[in-house]
């Protein structure tokens, strides 16, 4: 047992070698079903379990995405469930936000105490968005079948809008509003360490009322692209006091290997789970974690 205990020099973390990939597998399996990478819940794991909360922890989370998200992205693409027009909008809007998020992290949230408050606030905001539709005054709209409808088709729409049909219903949104939202959540994602694409999924579901089936793959694709940029930014741009906030490559790799398997299996199982179950479960988990960091 002692031979599996390891000290990660870059981060200073000491833990069992099997724990990071196991934690990443579990959280990635469930979060990938709604288009959120496991990095979203790995940050609380790093803070509370591993005691790792500096700027390089955000970079390590982004590194995790580079390993974990390709499996989910490939699965959605292979099964014809990737909505590329939405994925492109997420990437275009979120990339500049990720760069600004780096500066917010290293200039204003470098210490663990303030960063935990930021993490708690973000988690509560997302849980409120996800759980809001379960309020008694919200009009209920029957969800499409969990297995989805392969007939996902773009529809003609006036300039500035993107419209499509899915599961016998028409959906649409203003592309400018989506780009603006992607930019804002890119800032949050770059600060948190989850990429701009990951955090946008709950907002697409709750604000734009888009189906989980359509959002999940696009958000994962956006997460991968923005995480590439995020890792480069944290590794290359200097910190105010000198040096860099490069990721812990060994720890991030262990997280990534577990997340890769979890993402792949989660994407495969997503179509068999009811959307309301996915949203309610994720919302409750985020609320609990958010309160734990704020109280």
Wavefront OBJ file of the C-alpha trace (Angstrom):
o trace
v 0.000 0.000 0.000
v 2.818 2.401 0.909
v 4.311 1.940 -2.547
v 1.217 3.544 -4.045
v 1.624 6.692 -1.945
v 3.175 9.410 -4.112
v 4.470 12.956 -3.738
v 3.769 15.192 -6.760
v 6.648 17.652 -6.795
v 5.051 20.313 -9.018
v 1.961 20.785 -6.845
v 3.178 19.479 -3.501
v 0.229 17.066 -3.352
v 0.706 13.753 -1.552
v -1.853 11.007 -2.167
v -2.368 7.445 -3.399
v -1.715 6.988 -7.103
v -5.083 5.301 -7.640
v -7.158 8.096 -6.071
v -6.881 10.832 -8.761
v -7.923 8.599 -11.692
v -10.718 7.004 -9.659
v -12.135 10.384 -8.622
v -11.887 11.645 -12.194
v -13.642 8.562 -13.572
v -16.592 8.844 -11.201
v -17.268 12.548 -11.680
v -16.656 12.441 -15.454
v -19.090 9.583 -15.976
v -21.978 11.610 -14.582
v -21.051 15.135 -15.634
v -20.365 14.197 -19.273
v -24.036 13.275 -19.629
v -24.938 16.976 -19.518
v -21.914 18.230 -21.438
v -19.798 19.212 -18.424
v -16.309 17.843 -18.035
v -15.277 16.246 -14.772
v -12.976 19.230 -14.167
v -16.021 21.027 -12.811
v -16.125 18.747 -9.764
v -12.418 17.982 -9.702
v -11.649 21.494 -8.503
v -13.595 20.936 -5.235
v -11.803 17.574 -4.987
v -8.413 19.262 -5.350
v -9.288 21.960 -2.811
v -10.970 19.830 -0.137
v -9.255 16.442 -0.497
v -5.819 17.203 -1.922
v -5.366 20.690 -0.440
v -4.356 22.076 -3.846
v -5.890 25.504 -4.590
v -3.233 27.759 -6.160
v -3.385 29.108 -9.740
v -1.618 25.990 -11.041
v -4.593 23.934 -9.786
v -6.721 25.713 -12.390
v -4.114 24.862 -15.020
v -4.110 21.211 -13.885
v -7.883 21.110 -14.294
v -7.538 22.438 -17.831
v -4.872 19.806 -18.558
v -7.310 17.146 -17.361
v -9.730 18.285 -20.073
v -7.160 17.624 -22.802
v -7.126 13.945 -21.850
v -10.726 13.460 -20.810
v -12.896 15.314 -23.301
v -11.764 13.713 -26.615
v -13.439 10.418 -25.637
v -16.789 12.110 -25.090
v -16.433 14.325 -28.157
v -15.603 11.337 -30.358
v -18.533 9.373 -28.987
v -21.032 12.157 -29.696
v -19.578 12.698 -33.173
v -19.481 8.966 -33.974
v -23.165 8.566 -33.011
v -24.220 11.614 -35.044
v -25.092 13.629 -31.933
v -22.654 16.529 -32.360
v -24.293 19.901 -33.148
v -21.339 21.652 -34.769
v -22.982 25.094 -35.344
v -23.441 25.465 -31.573
v -19.932 24.136 -30.864
v -18.375 26.766 -33.155
v -20.258 29.591 -31.441
v -19.125 28.393 -28.010
v -15.474 28.255 -29.087
v -15.487 31.665 -30.801
v -17.057 33.373 -27.813
v -15.185 31.590 -25.032
v -11.564 31.700 -26.272
v -10.900 35.393 -25.515
v -12.720 35.014 -22.195
v -10.357 32.232 -21.102
v -7.368 34.569 -21.505
v -9.051 37.225 -19.364
v -9.922 34.528 -16.832
v -6.232 33.770 -16.369
v -5.526 37.349 -15.346
v -8.503 37.389 -12.980
v -7.196 34.223 -11.323
v -3.567 35.273 -10.838
v -4.194 38.943 -10.002
v -7.279 38.808 -7.777
v -7.847 35.190 -6.699
v -4.406 33.672 -6.084
v -5.012 32.560 -2.479
v -7.158 29.619 -1.443
v -9.641 31.541 0.754
v -10.808 33.992 -1.892
v -10.748 31.364 -4.617
v -13.023 29.066 -2.584
v -15.570 31.880 -2.287
v -15.433 32.325 -6.059
v -15.879 28.582 -6.625
v -18.831 28.457 -4.211
v -20.567 31.386 -5.892
v -20.180 29.852 -9.360
v -21.485 26.480 -8.196
v -24.548 28.044 -6.554
v -25.309 30.120 -9.629
v -25.240 27.055 -11.852
v -27.342 24.994 -9.455
v -29.936 27.784 -9.310
v -30.131 27.814 -13.098
v -30.535 24.043 -13.301
v -33.011 23.647 -10.438
v -35.073 26.719 -11.324
v -37.236 24.806 -13.768
v -38.454 22.535 -10.974
v -40.105 25.472 -9.161
v -43.915 25.069 -8.919
v -44.607 28.285 -10.851
v -42.568 27.232 -13.889
v -44.628 25.939 -16.795
v -43.811 22.307 -17.502
v -42.884 21.293 -21.035
v -42.699 17.523 -21.694
v -39.081 16.642 -22.532
v -38.143 14.860 -25.753
v -37.364 11.149 -25.578
v -34.113 10.426 -23.723
v -32.936 8.348 -26.676
v -33.163 11.404 -28.895
v -34.343 11.937 -32.459
v -31.721 11.435 -35.173
v -33.525 14.038 -37.311
v -31.653 17.104 -36.053
v -32.064 19.651 -38.845
v -31.160 23.286 -39.288
v -34.086 25.553 -40.150
v -34.193 28.839 -42.064
v -33.929 31.781 -39.666
v -33.566 35.558 -39.928
v -30.121 37.091 -39.629
v -28.503 36.741 -36.267
v -30.476 33.656 -35.250
v -29.838 29.917 -35.390
v -32.856 27.636 -35.574
v -33.184 23.855 -35.703
v -35.731 21.097 -35.207
v -35.233 18.226 -32.820
v -37.600 15.507 -31.568
v -40.554 17.110 -33.336
v -39.963 20.572 -31.835
v -38.389 23.760 -33.095
v -35.652 25.534 -31.135
v -33.738 28.713 -31.798
v -31.579 31.405 -30.252
v -29.830 34.663 -31.086
v -26.238 33.887 -32.095
v -25.023 37.237 -30.760
v -26.483 36.457 -27.351
v -24.811 33.035 -27.430
v -21.432 34.587 -28.292
v -21.793 37.117 -25.471
v -22.727 34.382 -23.004
v -19.804 32.247 -24.179
v -17.426 35.176 -23.620
v -18.631 35.737 -20.044
v -18.530 32.078 -19.081
v -15.150 31.797 -20.806
v -13.836 34.286 -18.259
v -15.366 32.263 -15.428
v -14.129 28.997 -16.912
v -10.597 30.290 -17.417
v -10.514 31.472 -13.802
v -12.006 28.278 -12.391
v -9.993 25.968 -14.625
v -12.721 24.185 -16.550
v -12.575 25.764 -20.001
v -15.203 28.035 -21.491
v -17.227 25.245 -23.063
v -17.939 23.275 -19.910
v -19.630 25.940 -17.849
v -21.875 27.073 -20.693
v -23.885 23.839 -20.826
v -26.169 24.598 -17.838
v -26.807 28.094 -19.200
v -27.712 26.727 -22.638
v -30.148 24.355 -20.973
v -31.659 26.801 -18.471
v -31.500 30.156 -20.306
v -31.864 29.199 -23.973
v -34.031 26.145 -23.188
v -31.996 23.885 -25.466
v -32.242 20.093 -25.087
v -29.475 18.342 -23.140
v -29.147 15.931 -26.059
v -28.139 18.800 -28.376
v -26.009 20.777 -25.909
v -23.866 18.018 -24.407
v -21.597 17.216 -27.356
v -21.196 20.845 -28.440
v -20.224 21.915 -24.920
v -17.623 19.143 -24.655
v -16.121 20.150 -28.014
v -15.955 23.745 -26.807
v -14.340 22.593 -23.580
v -11.542 20.825 -25.440
v -10.718 23.804 -27.660
v -10.731 26.344 -24.838
v -8.737 24.055 -22.544
v -5.931 23.852 -25.124
v -5.691 27.626 -25.055
v -6.043 27.706 -21.263
v -3.129 25.324 -20.656
v -0.937 27.366 -22.998
v -1.914 30.633 -21.295
v -1.182 29.348 -17.786
v 2.113 27.812 -18.941
v 3.428 30.760 -20.971
v 2.106 34.007 -19.476
v 4.122 35.178 -16.437
v 2.745 35.591 -12.927
v 2.885 39.062 -11.305
v 5.759 37.983 -9.027
v 7.587 36.030 -11.708
v 7.400 32.412 -12.808
v 4.410 30.619 -14.290
v 1.332 28.741 -13.113
v 2.025 25.650 -15.205
v -0.068 22.560 -14.488
v 1.151 19.582 -12.494
v 1.606 17.373 -15.538
v 1.826 14.083 -13.623
v -1.257 14.740 -11.490
v -3.186 16.119 -14.454
v -2.322 13.027 -16.487
v -3.695 10.699 -13.798
v -6.851 12.777 -13.629
v -7.046 12.713 -17.411
v -6.743 8.943 -17.776
v -9.610 8.370 -15.360
v -11.651 11.112 -16.959
v -11.094 9.741 -20.459
v -12.786 6.466 -19.528
v -15.531 8.203 -17.568
v -16.311 10.643 -20.375
v -16.546 7.900 -22.977
v -18.883 5.727 -20.946
v -20.961 8.679 -19.767
v -21.510 9.904 -23.321
v -22.582 6.391 -24.335
v -25.106 6.145 -21.468
v -26.508 9.693 -21.696
v -29.205 8.838 -24.217
v -30.724 6.283 -21.836
v -31.238 8.697 -18.905
v -34.111 11.167 -18.571
v -33.078 14.809 -18.963
v -34.909 15.927 -15.820
v -33.059 13.301 -13.779
v -29.721 14.537 -15.142
v -30.471 18.191 -14.457
v -31.947 17.634 -11.004
v -29.085 15.425 -9.858
v -26.408 17.805 -11.103
v -28.199 20.802 -9.614
v -28.376 19.234 -6.148
v -24.689 18.278 -6.189
v -23.613 21.762 -7.269
v -25.793 23.409 -4.626
v -24.344 21.276 -1.856
v -20.762 21.964 -2.902
v -21.391 25.674 -3.359
v -22.874 26.047 0.127
v -19.985 24.123 1.655
v -17.524 26.726 0.365
v -19.580 29.778 1.273
v -20.731 28.818 4.772
l 1 2 3 4 5 6 7 8 9 10 11 12 13 14 15 16 17 18 19 20 21 22 23 24 25 26 27 28 29 30 31 32 33 34 35 36 37 38 39 40 41 42 43 44 45 46 47 48 49 50 51 52 53 54 55 56 57 58 59 60 61 62 63 64 65 66 67 68 69 70 71 72 73 74 75 76 77 78 79 80 81 82 83 84 85 86 87 88 89 90 91 92 93 94 95 96 97 98 99 100 101 102 103 104 105 106 107 108 109 110 111 112 113 114 115 116 117 118 119 120 121 122 123 124 125 126 127 128 129 130 131 132 133 134 135 136 137 138 139 140 141 142 143 144 145 146 147 148 149 150 151 152 153 154 155 156 157 158 159 160 161 162 163 164 165 166 167 168 169 170 171 172 173 174 175 176 177 178 179 180 181 182 183 184 185 186 187 188 189 190 191 192 193 194 195 196 197 198 199 200 201 202 203 204 205 206 207 208 209 210 211 212 213 214 215 216 217 218 219 220 221 222 223 224 225 226 227 228 229 230 231 232 233 234 235 236 237 238 239 240 241 242 243 244 245 246 247 248 249 250 251 252 253 254 255 256 257 258 259 260 261 262 263 264 265 266 267 268 269 270 271 272 273 274 275 276 277 278 279 280 281 282 283 284 285 286 287 288 289 290 291 292 293 294 295
